[in-house]
Amino acid sequence: MIINILDIKFYKCDEDGNEVTNKDGTVKEFRIKEGYRYKPLEYLCEDMEEDIIEESEEDLGWRYKKAYHILMEHFDSLPDDVKEDVHEKLNELSL
């Protein structure tokens, strides 16, 4: 079995080692832009043994938020009754 990287996040620090934060004080997270490939990261899994990894139940919140932003780009073109329904459903998901 070959192990590869599915997702990886980064954070930034200033020259003094202070983490770059969001307005709420949480650490600002970054990802490699869609469509880009950074070959050195692929070597992280080289010689990795399968017994050191486990199935992830990671929160997929960032994907939902990305989908939400795509939806919002087209929200104005929806009929008003559909807008209300979509808005309610998104609120249920805390988006």
DRENLOTOR-419340 format. One record per atom (N, C-alpha, C): y, z, x; atom name; residue in one letter; residue number from 0. Coordinates in nm, 3 decimals. Atoms other than C-alpha are relative to their C-alpha. Example, Ala and Ser with C-alpha at 12.3 -4.5 7.8 and 13.67 -1.06 7.14 Angstrom:
<atoms>
- -0.119; 0.000; 0.089; N; A; 0;
- -0.450; 0.780; 1.230; CA; A; 0;
- 0.120; 0.000; 0.090; C; A; 0;
- -0.119; -0.006; -0.082; N; S; 1;
- -0.106; 0.714; 1.367; CA; S; 1;
- 0.109; 0.073; -0.077; C; S; 1;
</atoms>
This chain:
<atoms>
- -0.118; 0.000; 0.085; N; M; 0;
- 0.000; 0.000; 0.000; CA; M; 0;
- 0.124; 0.000; 0.089; C; M; 0;
- -0.126; 0.008; -0.076; N; I; 1;
- 0.347; -0.091; 0.130; CA; I; 1;
- 0.107; 0.078; -0.076; C; I; 1;
- -0.108; -0.080; 0.059; N; I; 2;
- 0.640; 0.145; 0.066; CA; I; 2;
- 0.133; -0.065; 0.037; C; I; 2;
- -0.133; 0.058; -0.021; N; N; 3;
- 0.991; 0.003; 0.024; CA; N; 3;
- 0.105; 0.091; -0.063; C; N; 3;
- -0.111; -0.075; 0.057; N; I; 4;
- 1.332; 0.140; -0.067; CA; I; 4;
- 0.041; -0.065; -0.131; C; I; 4;
- -0.044; 0.049; 0.129; N; L; 5;
- 1.426; 0.107; -0.432; CA; L; 5;
- 0.150; 0.021; -0.017; C; L; 5;
- -0.139; -0.034; 0.020; N; D; 6;
- 1.764; 0.276; -0.424; CA; D; 6;
- 0.040; 0.098; 0.109; C; D; 6;
- -0.051; -0.094; -0.100; N; I; 7;
- 1.981; 0.461; -0.175; CA; I; 7;
- 0.149; 0.020; -0.027; C; I; 7;
- -0.141; -0.032; 0.022; N; K; 8;
- 2.317; 0.636; -0.212; CA; K; 8;
- 0.061; 0.049; 0.131; C; K; 8;
- -0.075; -0.042; -0.118; N; F; 9;
- 2.582; 0.713; 0.046; CA; F; 9;
- 0.119; 0.084; -0.043; C; F; 9;
- -0.126; -0.068; 0.025; N; Y; 10;
- 2.882; 0.939; 0.073; CA; Y; 10;
- 0.084; -0.013; 0.126; C; Y; 10;
- -0.092; 0.017; -0.111; N; K; 11;
- 3.189; 0.926; 0.296; CA; K; 11;
- 0.061; 0.134; 0.038; C; K; 11;
- -0.073; -0.116; -0.052; N; C; 12;
- 3.357; 1.188; 0.514; CA; C; 12;
- 0.121; -0.051; 0.077; C; C; 12;
- -0.115; 0.037; -0.082; N; D; 13;
- 3.698; 1.181; 0.674; CA; D; 13;
- -0.028; 0.036; 0.145; C; D; 13;
- 0.020; -0.024; -0.144; N; E; 14;
- 3.747; 1.219; 1.048; CA; E; 14;
- -0.025; 0.147; 0.034; C; E; 14;
- 0.026; -0.143; -0.021; N; D; 15;
- 3.730; 1.599; 1.011; CA; D; 15;
- -0.133; 0.045; -0.060; C; D; 15;
- 0.129; -0.034; 0.058; N; G; 16;
- 3.394; 1.584; 0.833; CA; G; 16;
- 0.006; 0.046; -0.145; C; G; 16;
- -0.014; -0.039; 0.140; N; N; 17;
- 3.533; 1.659; 0.486; CA; N; 17;
- -0.049; -0.112; -0.091; C; N; 17;
- 0.054; 0.100; 0.092; N; E; 18;
- 3.347; 1.482; 0.206; CA; E; 18;
- 0.109; -0.056; -0.090; C; E; 18;
- -0.090; 0.063; 0.096; N; V; 19;
- 3.539; 1.233; -0.006; CA; V; 19;
- -0.049; 0.040; -0.138; C; V; 19;
- 0.040; -0.052; 0.130; N; T; 20;
- 3.542; 1.376; -0.357; CA; T; 20;
- 0.070; -0.071; -0.115; C; T; 20;
- -0.060; 0.048; 0.124; N; N; 21;
- 3.613; 1.272; -0.714; CA; N; 21;
- 0.106; 0.100; -0.044; C; N; 21;
- -0.104; -0.090; 0.051; N; K; 22;
- 3.900; 1.429; -0.911; CA; K; 22;
- -0.055; 0.135; -0.042; C; K; 22;
- 0.060; -0.126; 0.045; N; D; 23;
- 3.657; 1.692; -1.044; CA; D; 23;
- -0.062; 0.081; 0.114; C; D; 23;
- 0.049; -0.074; -0.116; N; G; 24;
- 3.560; 1.798; -0.691; CA; G; 24;
- -0.142; -0.034; 0.043; C; G; 24;
- 0.136; 0.040; -0.039; N; T; 25;
- 3.212; 1.643; -0.688; CA; T; 25;
- 0.007; -0.107; 0.109; C; T; 25;
- 0.003; 0.098; -0.109; N; V; 26;
- 3.111; 1.430; -0.393; CA; V; 26;
- -0.007; -0.141; -0.058; C; V; 26;
- -0.002; 0.139; 0.046; N; K; 27;
- 3.193; 1.063; -0.448; CA; K; 27;
- -0.118; -0.073; 0.062; C; K; 27;
- 0.120; 0.070; -0.045; N; E; 28;
- 2.875; 0.855; -0.426; CA; E; 28;
- 0.025; -0.150; 0.005; C; E; 28;
- -0.015; 0.144; -0.020; N; F; 29;
- 2.851; 0.496; -0.304; CA; F; 29;
- -0.138; -0.065; 0.010; C; F; 29;
- 0.121; 0.081; -0.011; N; R; 30;
- 2.586; 0.223; -0.315; CA; R; 30;
- 0.035; -0.130; 0.072; C; R; 30;
- -0.022; 0.133; -0.056; N; I; 31;
- 2.543; -0.105; -0.134; CA; I; 31;
- 0.024; -0.095; -0.117; C; I; 31;
- -0.036; 0.091; 0.108; N; K; 32;
- 2.701; -0.378; -0.344; CA; K; 32;
- -0.118; -0.087; -0.040; C; K; 32;
- 0.104; 0.086; 0.056; N; E; 33;
- 2.473; -0.583; -0.568; CA; E; 33;
- -0.005; -0.132; 0.078; C; E; 33;
- 0.018; 0.127; -0.068; N; G; 34;
- 2.332; -0.883; -0.386; CA; G; 34;
- 0.009; 0.008; 0.152; C; G; 34;
- -0.007; -0.015; -0.145; N; Y; 35;
- 2.387; -0.744; -0.036; CA; Y; 35;
- -0.130; 0.059; 0.052; C; Y; 35;
- 0.121; -0.051; -0.065; N; R; 36;
- 2.104; -0.666; 0.203; CA; R; 36;
- 0.040; 0.054; 0.136; C; R; 36;
- -0.029; -0.063; -0.129; N; Y; 37;
- 2.127; -0.429; 0.498; CA; Y; 37;
- -0.134; 0.025; 0.068; C; Y; 37;
- 0.134; 0.003; -0.059; N; K; 38;
- 1.819; -0.500; 0.708; CA; K; 38;
- -0.043; 0.130; 0.067; C; K; 38;
- 0.046; -0.123; -0.065; N; P; 39;
- 1.816; -0.177; 0.916; CA; P; 39;
- -0.057; 0.105; -0.095; C; P; 39;
- 0.053; -0.097; 0.096; N; L; 40;
- 1.753; 0.027; 0.600; CA; L; 40;
- -0.146; -0.029; -0.034; C; L; 40;
- 0.137; 0.037; 0.032; N; E; 41;
- 1.431; -0.163; 0.542; CA; E; 41;
- -0.099; 0.059; 0.100; C; E; 41;
- 0.087; -0.057; -0.102; N; Y; 42;
- 1.291; -0.018; 0.864; CA; Y; 42;
- -0.027; 0.149; -0.023; C; Y; 42;
- 0.021; -0.142; 0.027; N; L; 43;
- 1.319; 0.337; 0.724; CA; L; 43;
- -0.142; 0.028; -0.050; C; L; 43;
- 0.133; -0.019; 0.059; N; C; 44;
- 0.987; 0.288; 0.547; CA; C; 44;
- -0.113; -0.044; 0.093; C; C; 44;
- 0.103; 0.047; -0.092; N; E; 45;
- 0.805; 0.138; 0.842; CA; E; 45;
- -0.088; 0.117; 0.044; C; E; 45;
- 0.099; -0.102; -0.037; N; D; 46;
- 0.489; 0.340; 0.915; CA; D; 46;
- 0.003; 0.124; -0.089; C; D; 46;
- -0.003; -0.115; 0.091; N; M; 47;
- 0.559; 0.572; 0.620; CA; M; 47;
- -0.136; 0.013; -0.068; C; M; 47;
- 0.129; -0.026; 0.063; N; E; 48;
- 0.243; 0.731; 0.484; CA; E; 48;
- 0.019; 0.025; -0.149; C; E; 48;
- -0.009; -0.010; 0.145; N; E; 49;
- 0.183; 0.713; 0.111; CA; E; 49;
- -0.008; 0.144; -0.050; C; E; 49;
- 0.018; -0.137; 0.047; N; D; 50;
- 0.090; 1.080; 0.088; CA; D; 50;
- 0.126; 0.087; 0.011; C; D; 50;
- -0.123; -0.080; -0.009; N; I; 51;
- 0.446; 1.195; 0.165; CA; I; 51;
- 0.099; -0.032; -0.111; C; I; 51;
- -0.090; 0.033; 0.109; N; I; 52;
- 0.602; 1.036; -0.144; CA; I; 52;
- -0.065; 0.038; -0.133; C; I; 52;
- 0.049; -0.031; 0.134; N; E; 53;
- 0.573; 1.126; -0.513; CA; E; 53;
- 0.083; -0.076; -0.101; C; E; 53;
- -0.071; 0.072; 0.104; N; E; 54;
- 0.674; 0.961; -0.838; CA; E; 54;
- 0.129; 0.072; -0.035; C; E; 54;
- -0.133; -0.055; 0.028; N; S; 55;
- 1.041; 1.011; -0.921; CA; S; 55;
- 0.029; 0.000; -0.148; C; S; 55;
- -0.049; -0.007; 0.137; N; E; 56;
- 1.183; 1.124; -1.251; CA; E; 56;
- 0.153; 0.002; 0.002; C; E; 56;
- -0.144; 0.002; -0.023; N; E; 57;
- 1.534; 1.051; -1.130; CA; E; 57;
- 0.077; -0.044; -0.124; C; E; 57;
- -0.091; 0.037; 0.108; N; D; 58;
- 1.815; 1.032; -1.381; CA; D; 58;
- 0.052; -0.140; 0.024; C; D; 58;
- -0.047; 0.137; -0.013; N; L; 59;
- 1.905; 0.671; -1.443; CA; L; 59;
- 0.141; -0.016; -0.055; C; L; 59;
- -0.134; -0.001; 0.057; N; G; 60;
- 2.255; 0.765; -1.556; CA; G; 60;
- 0.091; -0.107; 0.052; C; G; 60;
- -0.091; 0.101; -0.056; N; W; 61;
- 2.431; 0.528; -1.319; CA; W; 61;
- -0.027; -0.136; -0.060; C; W; 61;
- 0.031; 0.129; 0.061; N; R; 62;
- 2.247; 0.231; -1.474; CA; R; 62;
- 0.054; -0.006; -0.142; C; R; 62;
- -0.054; -0.004; 0.135; N; Y; 63;
- 2.343; 0.341; -1.823; CA; Y; 63;
- 0.151; -0.015; 0.003; C; Y; 63;
- -0.146; 0.009; -0.010; N; K; 64;
- 2.704; 0.381; -1.716; CA; K; 64;
- 0.044; -0.142; 0.035; C; K; 64;
- -0.032; 0.139; -0.036; N; K; 65;
- 2.704; 0.035; -1.559; CA; K; 65;
- -0.013; -0.089; -0.124; C; K; 65;
- 0.019; 0.075; 0.123; N; A; 66;
- 2.565; -0.108; -1.884; CA; A; 66;
- 0.113; 0.028; -0.099; C; A; 66;
- -0.110; -0.039; 0.088; N; Y; 67;
- 2.831; 0.084; -2.076; CA; Y; 67;
- 0.127; -0.078; 0.036; C; Y; 67;
- -0.120; 0.071; -0.043; N; H; 68;
- 3.107; -0.076; -1.869; CA; H; 68;
- -0.008; -0.149; -0.034; C; H; 68;
- 0.019; 0.140; 0.039; N; I; 69;
- 2.962; -0.422; -1.932; CA; I; 69;
- 0.025; -0.014; -0.149; C; I; 69;
- -0.020; 0.004; 0.144; N; L; 70;
- 2.953; -0.348; -2.304; CA; L; 70;
- 0.148; 0.011; -0.035; C; L; 70;
- -0.142; -0.020; 0.030; N; M; 71;
- 3.314; -0.228; -2.300; CA; M; 71;
- 0.082; -0.126; 0.027; C; M; 71;
- -0.071; 0.125; -0.028; N; E; 72;
- 3.423; -0.561; -2.151; CA; E; 72;
- -0.002; -0.092; -0.122; C; E; 72;
- 0.016; 0.088; 0.115; N; H; 73;
- 3.303; -0.729; -2.472; CA; H; 73;
- 0.018; 0.073; -0.133; C; H; 73;
- -0.008; -0.085; 0.119; N; F; 74;
- 3.366; -0.446; -2.718; CA; F; 74;
- 0.099; -0.054; -0.104; C; F; 74;
- -0.104; 0.048; 0.092; N; D; 75;
- 3.682; -0.599; -2.871; CA; D; 75;
- -0.048; -0.115; -0.088; C; D; 75;
- 0.046; 0.115; 0.078; N; S; 76;
- 3.491; -0.905; -2.990; CA; S; 76;
- -0.101; 0.039; -0.109; C; S; 76;
- 0.095; -0.047; 0.102; N; L; 77;
- 3.254; -0.693; -3.205; CA; L; 77;
- 0.071; 0.027; -0.132; C; L; 77;
- -0.058; -0.039; 0.130; N; P; 78;
- 3.313; -0.648; -3.580; CA; P; 78;
- 0.022; 0.151; -0.003; C; P; 78;
- -0.036; -0.141; 0.003; N; D; 79;
- 3.470; -0.309; -3.664; CA; D; 79;
- -0.117; 0.093; -0.037; C; D; 79;
- 0.111; -0.088; 0.039; N; D; 80;
- 3.160; -0.169; -3.838; CA; D; 80;
- -0.103; 0.012; 0.113; C; D; 80;
- 0.093; -0.004; -0.114; N; V; 81;
- 2.947; -0.259; -3.536; CA; V; 81;
- 0.059; 0.087; 0.111; C; V; 81;
- -0.066; -0.083; -0.100; N; K; 82;
- 3.203; -0.099; -3.304; CA; K; 82;
- -0.025; 0.148; -0.026; C; K; 82;
- 0.020; -0.141; 0.035; N; E; 83;
- 3.174; 0.231; -3.492; CA; E; 83;
- -0.143; 0.044; 0.027; C; E; 83;
- 0.142; -0.030; -0.021; N; D; 84;
- 2.795; 0.220; -3.479; CA; D; 84;
- -0.031; 0.011; 0.150; C; D; 84;
- 0.022; -0.002; -0.145; N; V; 85;
- 2.792; 0.138; -3.108; CA; V; 85;
- 0.064; 0.124; 0.061; C; V; 85;
- -0.072; -0.117; -0.052; N; H; 86;
- 3.049; 0.409; -3.036; CA; H; 86;
- -0.079; 0.128; -0.027; C; H; 86;
- 0.079; -0.118; 0.034; N; E; 87;
- 2.839; 0.670; -3.218; CA; E; 87;
- -0.124; 0.012; 0.087; C; E; 87;
- 0.122; -0.001; -0.080; N; K; 88;
- 2.522; 0.573; -3.033; CA; K; 88;
- 0.028; 0.030; 0.147; C; K; 88;
- -0.036; -0.029; -0.139; N; L; 89;
- 2.696; 0.579; -2.695; CA; L; 89;
- 0.039; 0.147; 0.016; C; L; 89;
- -0.036; -0.141; -0.006; N; N; 90;
- 2.838; 0.923; -2.772; CA; N; 90;
- -0.125; 0.089; 0.000; C; N; 90;
- 0.125; -0.074; 0.001; N; E; 91;
- 2.486; 1.046; -2.848; CA; E; 91;
- -0.064; 0.004; 0.139; C; E; 91;
- 0.053; 0.006; -0.136; N; L; 92;
- 2.393; 0.938; -2.494; CA; L; 92;
- 0.095; 0.063; 0.101; C; L; 92;
- -0.104; -0.060; -0.087; N; S; 93;
- 2.704; 1.113; -2.353; CA; S; 93;
- 0.056; -0.100; 0.099; C; S; 93;
- -0.058; 0.103; -0.086; N; L; 94;
- 2.840; 0.788; -2.215; CA; L; 94;
- 0.145; -0.023; -0.036; C; L; 94;
</atoms>
